[in-house]
């Protein structure tokens, strides 16, 4: 494959390029970080990978920032398309085998509840929830993650996944029913 | 447990999903500071440059074993604005078999999930195993009631995978073509296994093979012999939200073949 040295090419032809500034990136990061992180947590079984994958997503945002075009999709949709592709790549590399759930990670999570009993209950409930999520098939889990992790609207999810809006709503309904059953069978207690 | 309590738990599940604390703050500034440092030192920079109004990707020589992940952003036309908050502007409500269709106003946020078909039998013991991908023969065996699957699919489409739920009372069959377009057929023989539809698209009614069929965007719903069917035709690389005219002619053929 031929390679092109764009650095030399730039000097000769004075091409334009746009590098994201630290300020711009910080604004974007602070706006989307929590949703991206949560979306990743919902999509993967090994929660310890969330930090690494989240970092990868924002690195790609920096690298591809110049290529974003508002004519094609919203900025929010573009960010979660990158996140989704990063997760896809992660699964492809790791070829998920069964359930790699890290209870230790969940135990580390600290709730804001003052009561020790409430803290234990919250940690246990989060544990049940992630275990239940892991039993959804990949497509359903992706839709649920985009809805409740990334906080996207049904219409945006439909665009990202190449589904109709109606299909998205049905997938959400069916997935919630499945999650409900899993949680109740697993001893989940609503607070 | 009564139905009201069940509905409350369903709502609580949604709240849990929205509000669960994944402790994102633990890594927030670690990642931010790392990436800020990379930008400031030039360790990470844009891979795209603009030349003559075109964005061209820098090419780097990579070893043969490097992963070649292509950017798979779906390029769809149009932009959308989304209302904040939640507005439940239901403008029409339809029922077909066990499925309810709620049509919302176009400029309102679609209701998160149509729970109208929620059934109090949800908490009954479900001994079915976790969903696994089934072959066409396997799903036909496990399907309960009078569930029929198509004997005709449009040219270029082939069976991709299937799953069953609620002990065979619900089946989900996917057919796909090489372009990644999919035809998804959901068949359910009980109310429990049926989900409602929430849509902002127009809903119309037609007759196909003696059956009343509701059409909405890429979706067709009908009922036959106690089974509720939902057909979704998804186009992967298109912003088409309605069935094309040629595909519309295929839908009756699919439905008629389900005997």
HADDOCK unambig.tbl for C-alpha pairs under 7 A between the chains (distance, minus, plus):
assign (segid A and resid 3 and name CA) (segid B and resid 59 and name CA) 5.91 0.50 0.50
assign (segid A and resid 3 and name CA) (segid B and resid 60 and name CA) 6.33 0.50 0.50
assign (segid A and resid 3 and name CA) (segid B and resid 61 and name CA) 6.05 0.50 0.50
assign (segid A and resid 4 and name CA) (segid B and resid 59 and name CA) 5.96 0.50 0.50
assign (segid A and resid 6 and name CA) (segid B and resid 58 and name CA) 6.35 0.50 0.50
assign (segid A and resid 15 and name CA) (segid B and resid 50 and name CA) 6.37 0.50 0.50
assign (segid A and resid 15 and name CA) (segid B and resid 51 and name CA) 5.46 0.50 0.50
assign (segid A and resid 16 and name CA) (segid B and resid 49 and name CA) 6.44 0.50 0.50
assign (segid A and resid 16 and name CA) (segid B and resid 50 and name CA) 5.18 0.50 0.50
assign (segid A and resid 16 and name CA) (segid B and resid 51 and name CA) 6.30 0.50 0.50
assign (segid A and resid 17 and name CA) (segid B and resid 49 and name CA) 4.61 0.50 0.50
assign (segid A and resid 17 and name CA) (segid B and resid 50 and name CA) 5.28 0.50 0.50
assign (segid A and resid 19 and name CA) (segid B and resid 45 and name CA) 6.51 0.50 0.50
assign (segid A and resid 19 and name CA) (segid B and resid 46 and name CA) 5.80 0.50 0.50
assign (segid A and resid 22 and name CA) (segid B and resid 36 and name CA) 6.00 0.50 0.50
assign (segid A and resid 22 and name CA) (segid B and resid 39 and name CA) 6.62 0.50 0.50
assign (segid A and resid 34 and name CA) (segid B and resid 24 and name CA) 6.14 0.50 0.50
assign (segid A and resid 37 and name CA) (segid B and resid 24 and name CA) 6.37 0.50 0.50
assign (segid A and resid 38 and name CA) (segid B and resid 22 and name CA) 6.40 0.50 0.50
assign (segid A and resid 51 and name CA) (segid B and resid 27 and name CA) 6.51 0.50 0.50
assign (segid A and resid 55 and name CA) (segid B and resid 31 and name CA) 5.97 0.50 0.50
assign (segid A and resid 62 and name CA) (segid B and resid 45 and name CA) 6.58 0.50 0.50
assign (segid A and resid 62 and name CA) (segid B and resid 46 and name CA) 6.15 0.50 0.50
assign (segid A and resid 63 and name CA) (segid B and resid 45 and name CA) 5.43 0.50 0.50
assign (segid A and resid 63 and name CA) (segid B and resid 46 and name CA) 3.88 0.50 0.50
assign (segid A and resid 63 and name CA) (segid B and resid 47 and name CA) 5.12 0.50 0.50
assign (segid A and resid 64 and name CA) (segid B and resid 46 and name CA) 5.82 0.50 0.50
assign (segid A and resid 64 and name CA) (segid B and resid 47 and name CA) 6.13 0.50 0.50
assign (segid A and resid 64 and name CA) (segid B and resid 48 and name CA) 6.44 0.50 0.50
assign (segid A and resid 65 and name CA) (segid B and resid 46 and name CA) 6.67 0.50 0.50
assign (segid A and resid 66 and name CA) (segid B and resid 46 and name CA) 6.63 0.50 0.50
assign (segid A and resid 66 and name CA) (segid B and resid 48 and name CA) 6.05 0.50 0.50
assign (segid A and resid 67 and name CA) (segid B and resid 48 and name CA) 6.29 0.50 0.50
assign (segid A and resid 67 and name CA) (segid B and resid 55 and name CA) 6.27 0.50 0.50
assign (segid A and resid 71 and name CA) (segid B and resid 78 and name CA) 6.91 0.50 0.50
assign (segid A and resid 72 and name CA) (segid B and resid 75 and name CA) 5.60 0.50 0.50
assign (segid A and resid 72 and name CA) (segid B and resid 76 and name CA) 5.67 0.50 0.50
assign (segid A and resid 72 and name CA) (segid B and resid 77 and name CA) 5.52 0.50 0.50
assign (segid A and resid 72 and name CA) (segid B and resid 78 and name CA) 6.79 0.50 0.50
assign (segid A and resid 73 and name CA) (segid B and resid 76 and name CA) 6.51 0.50 0.50
assign (segid A and resid 73 and name CA) (segid B and resid 79 and name CA) 5.98 0.50 0.50
assign (segid A and resid 74 and name CA) (segid B and resid 79 and name CA) 6.44 0.50 0.50
assign (segid A and resid 81 and name CA) (segid B and resid 73 and name CA) 5.87 0.50 0.50
assign (segid A and resid 85 and name CA) (segid B and resid 72 and name CA) 6.99 0.50 0.50
assign (segid A and resid 109 and name CA) (segid B and resid 23 and name CA) 6.04 0.50 0.50
assign (segid A and resid 126 and name CA) (segid B and resid 20 and name CA) 6.94 0.50 0.50
assign (segid A and resid 135 and name CA) (segid B and resid 130 and name CA) 6.72 0.50 0.50
assign (segid A and resid 148 and name CA) (segid B and resid 17 and name CA) 5.77 0.50 0.50
assign (segid A and resid 148 and name CA) (segid B and resid 18 and name CA) 5.11 0.50 0.50
assign (segid A and resid 149 and name CA) (segid B and resid 18 and name CA) 6.89 0.50 0.50
assign (segid A and resid 160 and name CA) (segid B and resid 74 and name CA) 6.45 0.50 0.50
assign (segid A and resid 162 and name CA) (segid B and resid 234 and name CA) 6.25 0.50 0.50
assign (segid A and resid 162 and name CA) (segid B and resid 235 and name CA) 6.07 0.50 0.50
assign (segid A and resid 162 and name CA) (segid B and resid 236 and name CA) 4.57 0.50 0.50
assign (segid A and resid 163 and name CA) (segid B and resid 234 and name CA) 5.14 0.50 0.50
assign (segid A and resid 164 and name CA) (segid B and resid 218 and name CA) 6.29 0.50 0.50
assign (segid A and resid 164 and name CA) (segid B and resid 234 and name CA) 6.17 0.50 0.50
assign (segid A and resid 164 and name CA) (segid B and resid 241 and name CA) 6.62 0.50 0.50
assign (segid A and resid 165 and name CA) (segid B and resid 199 and name CA) 6.43 0.50 0.50
assign (segid A and resid 166 and name CA) (segid B and resid 197 and name CA) 5.70 0.50 0.50
assign (segid A and resid 166 and name CA) (segid B and resid 198 and name CA) 5.89 0.50 0.50
assign (segid A and resid 166 and name CA) (segid B and resid 199 and name CA) 5.43 0.50 0.50
assign (segid A and resid 167 and name CA) (segid B and resid 232 and name CA) 6.54 0.50 0.50
assign (segid A and resid 169 and name CA) (segid B and resid 113 and name CA) 5.76 0.50 0.50
assign (segid A and resid 169 and name CA) (segid B and resid 197 and name CA) 6.05 0.50 0.50
assign (segid A and resid 169 and name CA) (segid B and resid 198 and name CA) 5.96 0.50 0.50
assign (segid A and resid 170 and name CA) (segid B and resid 195 and name CA) 5.81 0.50 0.50
assign (segid A and resid 170 and name CA) (segid B and resid 196 and name CA) 6.36 0.50 0.50
assign (segid A and resid 170 and name CA) (segid B and resid 197 and name CA) 5.77 0.50 0.50
assign (segid A and resid 172 and name CA) (segid B and resid 113 and name CA) 6.45 0.50 0.50
assign (segid A and resid 173 and name CA) (segid B and resid 113 and name CA) 5.73 0.50 0.50
assign (segid A and resid 173 and name CA) (segid B and resid 114 and name CA) 6.71 0.50 0.50
assign (segid A and resid 173 and name CA) (segid B and resid 115 and name CA) 6.93 0.50 0.50
assign (segid A and resid 173 and name CA) (segid B and resid 195 and name CA) 6.10 0.50 0.50
assign (segid A and resid 174 and name CA) (segid B and resid 195 and name CA) 6.35 0.50 0.50
assign (segid A and resid 181 and name CA) (segid B and resid 123 and name CA) 6.47 0.50 0.50
